[in-house]
């Protein structure tokens, strides 16, 4: 059976246990997460960051020269933004595509709350325009992470997520071409444009949105449906 299938079966059996413990789930995540090979299945779950894909991504970001991220929901911890900022300020290239359309508009406001800090550090920000964005992709030099996880608090610390890590320069080059195509369909958010649209009311909504999506379930924030037009 494929590793992802074995992981699914283990999690499914855990859900059927009486009095299932969270520590048991964390052990499942750690046991099935792979650490060797060109292709590695990376899993994460509640408070399992030490042994899961966020740990691998953080390590790779630390020494990276070029990073491309597509995240439907983008509200990472400040520690991640500082790491990205250090790369950009050190001469690296960091480009991030986020959503401009969503069925949960609070997530758009939450992402925009981070823009000023990132733009000032030389990170290039883009918002995808043609449709609602669902892609979850990170290209870190010659390594690609692709799967179910956004770059936000829920994906990093709470949700059960599945990512595939591919360490292959040719595949990374192909994914960069895909990234460039998505970027071409996006609007670049410069610091001047961000400041122009950052009215007092919008900044208030972005701040509240960021607090909500980093502290509450998305089913709650979705019902609020802030207008980010």
N, C-alpha and C positions, 0 to 999 in steps of 0.2 A: 504494500500500500504506500502511496505517496506520503511524504512527511506532513503535508497540509491535511490530508485525509486522516492520518493518525492523530493529529492535533485536534481536529474537529471531533473525532470519536471520543477522545479523552475528555474534552470539555462537555460534550453531550452526556457522558456517563456521570460527570461531576454534577450536572444540573439535576440528575435523577436521584442523587443521594439524599437521604434524610439528614438534616442538620449539616449540610455541606459547609465547609470552612473556607474562608478566604485564603488562608495560607496554603490550603490544598490546591486552589486555583493558581496561586503564584508558583507553586512547584511544577504544575503542568506547563505553564508558560516557560519556565526556566528549562525544563527537561526537553522540550521540543524545539526550542530556539537553537538554530545552527550557528556555528562559529568558524567553520572551515569550508573552503571550496569557492569556486567561481559563483555558484548559485547558492544562496543561503536564505532559508525561510526564517524571518524575524517576527516573533509574536510579542504582544504586550497585553497587560491586563492591569487591574487595580493595584497601584503602588508597586508595580513590577519593573520599574524603569531600569534598575541596575543590571538586569539580565536580558534586556529586550532591545528592540530596534532603536529606541531613542538613545540608548547608550552608545550603540555603534555609530549612529548618525552624529552625535556630539563629538565623538573621538575623531571622526573623519573631517568634520568641519574645522577642527582646531588647526589643522595644517593645510587647509585647502587654498587653492589659488583661484578657482572658478566654481561658482555655485549658481545653479538655476533651480528655482522652487516654483511649483504650481500648487496652490492650496485653496480649495473651495472655501474653507473656514480658516482664517489666519488670525490667531491671537496668542502667540507663543509667550512663554515666560520671559521676563526681562533678561535673564541669564542667556537665553538663546539669542535675543536681539543684540546683546553686548558682544557675543561671539561673532555674529554676522557683521557687526559694525567694525570690529577689530580687523576682520579680513579685508573689508572695503578700504578702511583707512591705511592698511598696510600695503595697498596696491593691488589687492585681489579684485575680482569682478563678481559682484553679487546682484542677481536679478530675481525679482519675485513677482509672480502673476497671481492676483487675487480676483475675487468675483466683483462684478458690478451689478449682477442680478441674482436674486436668491428668493426662495420661498420663506426664508428666515432673515429678514432685512436687518435684524439686530446684529447678525454676524458681519454684515458689511460695515456697519458703524463701528463695531469692535475692531475690525481691521484698520479702518481709517484712523482710529485713535492712535495707532502705532506709527503712522506714516511719517510724522514730523521728526520723530527721533531717528528713524531709519534713513530718511532722505538727507538729514544733516550729516550723517556719517558716510555718505557717498553710495548708498544702496539705491539701485534703480527699481522703481515700483511701477507696476502696470495693472490695469483693470481690464479683464476680459469682457468684451462687449456683445458678441453675437448672440449668446444664449446663457442660460444658467450654467455655471461652472461646477464640474463634479470631479475633475482630475485631482489625484494626490500623487505628486511626483517630486523627487529631489535628485538632482544630478550634482554630485560632488567630485570634481575632477573626472576621473575615469570610472567612478562608481555610481550606480543608479539604485535608488530606492523607489519602488512603486507598489501601490496596493490600496489599502482602505483608510489609512490614517491621514488626517489633516495635521497641520502644525498648530495645534491649540491645546488647551489644558485637558480637555476631555480625552483626546487621542493619546496624549502623553502620559496621563496619570490614572485614567478611569476606565475608558472603553477597552473591550477586547478587540485588538486590531491585528491585522495580518499584512505584513509587508514582505516583498521579495527583494533581496539585495543581489545585484548583479555586478560583479567586478570584471568588466570587460571594456577595453577602450573603444572597440568598434561599435559595440552596442551603445555606449555612452555618446559616441558621435552621432549615431542615428537618433537618439533621444534628444540631443541638442538641436538637431534639425526640426524635430517635432516641436520642441520648445520655441524655436525661432518662428515657426508658423503660428503658434498660439500667440506669441508676442506681437506678431504683425497684425493680428485681429484684436489687439488690445490698445487701450489709450495709455500713454505714458503719463504718470502723475509726477510732474516736477514739483519742486518746493514752491515755486511761484504759483502754480495752479492750485496746489493744496492750500496755500495760505489764502488765495482768492476765494475759495469756496468754504473755508473754515470760519463761517460766521459764528457768533457767540452761541446761537441756538443750536447749530449743528455740532459745535464742540461739546456742548452739554449733552446732546444725544449720543455722540460718539463715546463720551466718558461713561455715561450710564449704560450704554450697550456693552462696552468692554467689561464693566463690572458684572453685568448680568450674565454674559455668556461664559465668564470665567468662574462664576459662583453658583449657577443654576443649570438645571437640565434644559436642553434645547427645546423640549416640548413646551416649556414655560415661555422662553423668549420668542418662540415662533408665534405664539398667540398674541404677543404684543404687536408684531408686524409694524415696526417703525417705518415710516416713509423716508427712504434715503434718496429720493429722486434728485 
